[in-house]
Structures are given as structure tokens and as C-alpha cells.
Amino acid sequence: TRPTVRWTTIVRAALLCGTALAPWPAMAADYEIRGTTETVDGNGGGTLASPWTVGDRLRITNSGTLRVINGGQVTSSRAYLTDGATVTVTGHGSTWTTSGRTYVATDENNTAIMDIRDGATATTHGVTLGEGVGDKGTLTVTGHGTSWTSTGTRNAYVGYYGEGHLTVSDGASFKSPGLVVGYLPPQFGVIGGTGTVTLTDGGTISIDSGTGTLKLGSGPRTTGTLNIGAAAGDTPAAPGDLNAATVTLGSGSFNLIRGKGLVVFNHNSEDYTFSADIDGIGDVDVYSGVTTYTGTMGSNVTTTLRGGTFILNGSMESATLNGGGLYINGSLGSLTFQSGTLGGNTIPFGFTVPSGSVLAPG
């Protein structure tokens, strides 16, 4: 439980005077932006000075908004976005820095949105989206030159007890020593978090410089999804890239309540490669695009092709072909062939080609 804080609150709407408002000081202890719109403008003229440093905790609540533009700089020890808060950090040179964690949606049954875009940068010591039960936190990192970097050794959480959504797109990058999507702390609660990560249009996620693990559905009654391109059912989109050694699907003490992990390939690229190993218990669904897989999938990963083309240059224990094309140049233990095109150099034996399907070895 976080300690009670005596906040210095910015409530500009309550100031009924005819004179211009001077910027708030460049240094403060704990600050709360409650129900107002504040701007940190690197060119001057904002309602807050730039650079603006909050000595300890920054809290934005009650539909409050903070805009950081034109090279503006905001620094605090920790940041809490809750109760309809919105933060946008926009443009080259604009920065958001917390020496501790940034929380996007906290305190239970609240929403918050954070956008880092158009060349802006964020540097934090961890980030949590959807911290409390009923919370919904959304983080978008988008635009060439835009970056979010979590330092130290702490995980980034997308859906802690609540719901979290992370989108990295349009050439932006997100770096963290660990990334957990859908989480429930092992000693607390019975309802876990739900998280979704979407990598699209050249966005990249790097976990521990490519040596780390992306965890999807980590804990009982959790759900974690990674969308490459777009979510299932949406229009296919350009894919992004995951730089990680392993994707782990699902965890928990009992099968009936274990976490659910899902990887979705729904993109429009004709030449996309995915190389991370995929282990744990969960699903991989292929809908669209041409995907070459070079990693290793574990024996409890269920892979289903519903469309698109999947070229297996790595290894899988089993697959179901129910639309699209599967081309096997690596190792496949077993195949359920329902419909589609089956090809490649190492097609397994012992199946029947369904009516209307195509067998294309070589």
C-alpha cells in the first residue's frame, strides 16, 4: 500500500481572476493535476515551466490532462495517472522521465491514457498499465524516433490486476528488461489481469536487448495476447518486430485456472520473420500475411492456421491447417489437415488430404 501523500494540487479552473496565469514553479515536491489541462512547452508559454521537475510523486486525476510539447521536459520520481487522466508527450526533444515506475490507470475502476509520439522519448524505472482491479490503462508509443525505455531490472506490466493495452507502431521502439502481459501476483487475489500488446507498422519491442522473455498470461485467471499487425478479426496491418529470446504462454498452479497466452499473426507483409521460441501452454493463431518461423515451439503450444501463409523453418510439435498455406521446411511432429495448402520439403506422413485442399511438396 502506498503511503498517504499531501499533494500540492493544481486546480486552475478555480482561479477567477482577470490576470494572466504565470507558469507554476520548475521544482515542486508532490504535485497533483486535478481536472485541468496543463502544458509544458519547450518554447515557453506553457502553464508549467520547462524543464519541470516534481521532486517526488506526480499524480494526474479527475480527467486532468498534461501536454508536453516542443521539447518540453517533465521529471518526477514516480507518476500516477488515474480517474480519466491523459498525458501526451509529443515531438522531438520532448521527454518524460521517472526515476521510479509510471502507473497508467491505478486505484481500481479507473481509466487513463498515455501517448508518446512524433519523436518524443520516455525513460522510466518500470511501467504498469491497469494496476488495480477494474482499471484500464492504455499506452501508445508511435512515430519514427519515438522511444520508451524502462531502465533497471523491473518488468513492464500490461494488465496487472486490471486491463492494459500497449501499442507500439510506426517505427517507434519500446525497451524493457522484462514484459509481462496479463499478470496476477502469486500471493494476492483471484482475478488476474488482462493485457494486449500490438506490434504494428514497423514498431519494435526489445526485451533485455533480445535475450529476455515476453510472458503472456502470467498467473491464474490471466489473459495475455500479442498481436503482430492487428488483432484477430481486424483488417490485417503492417507488422512490427519482437526482439526477444522467448515467448512464454500461460502459467498457474492448476490447468482450469492457469493463465491464457495467445500470439496472433494478422498482418499484410509478404516477407515477415518471427524467430523467438514459444513455450508454455497456449495458442498461436495465423490469419493473414506470409510469416516465416525460425524458432522452436513447445509441445503444449497449439498452432492453428486459419489463413495466410506460414513457412516453418524451425520446429513445432503439432499444427492444425484450417485455411491458408503451411510450408514445412523444418520439423513438425504431427498435423491435423482440415483445409488449405500443404507444401515444403519435409512434409510429415500419416494424414489424408481433404477434398478441395492442395498438396504441394518440394
JOURMO-V873924 format. One line per field, one symbol per residue. ss: DSSP state (h for helix, s for strand, l for the rest). psi: psi as a letter, one per 30 degrees, with the letter a starting at -180 (. if undefined). burial: + if it has 24 or more other ideal C-beta (glycine too) atoms within 12 Angstrom, else -. A space follows every 10 residues. Layout:
ss->???
psi->???
burial->???
This chain:
ss->lllllllsss lhhhllllll lllsllssll ssssllssss sllllllsll lsssllssss slllsssssl llsssslsss slllssssss llllssssll lsssllllll ssssssslll ssssllsssl lllllsssss ssllllssss llllssssll llsssssssl llsssslsss ssslllllll lllsssssss lllsssshhh llssssssll llssssssll llllllslsl sssllsssss slllllllls ssssssslll lsssllssss lsssssssls sssllsslll ssssslllss ssllssssss ssssssssll ssssssssss ssssllllll lllllllsss sl
psi->kklkkjkjkj ifffjilflk klkllfklck kkjjgljlkj jfglglfklk kkkjeckkkk lhglkkkjlh glkkklelkj klhglkkkjk lkfkkkkkfa kkkjjlgkhl llkkkklhgl kkjlilkkki elkfljkkkk jkkkfkkkkk lbgklkkjid fbkkkkkjlh glkkkkflkk jjkjkfgklf jllkkkkkjl hglkkkjhhf fakkkjijlk hlkkkjkjdl lkflkklkla kkilekkkkk llfkefgllk kkkkjilgkf ikkkfkkjaa jakkkkellj kkkgakklfg kjkkkflakj jjfbkkellk jhlakkjjfb kkelkjjela kkaafhkllh lkjlkflkki l.
burial->------+-++ -+-------- ---+---+-+ ++++-+++++ ++---+++++ ++++-+++++ ++-+++++++ ++++++++++ ++++++++++ +-++++++++ +++++++--+ ++++++++++ ++++++++++ +++-++++++ +++--+++++ ----++++++ ++++++++++ ++++++++++ ++++------ ++++++++++ ++++++++-- -+++++++++ ++++++++++ ++---+++++ ++++-+++++ ++-----+++ +++++++++- -+++-+++++ ++++++++++ +++-++++-- ++++++++++ ++++++++++ ++++++++-+ ++--+++-++ ++++-+++-- ------+-+- --
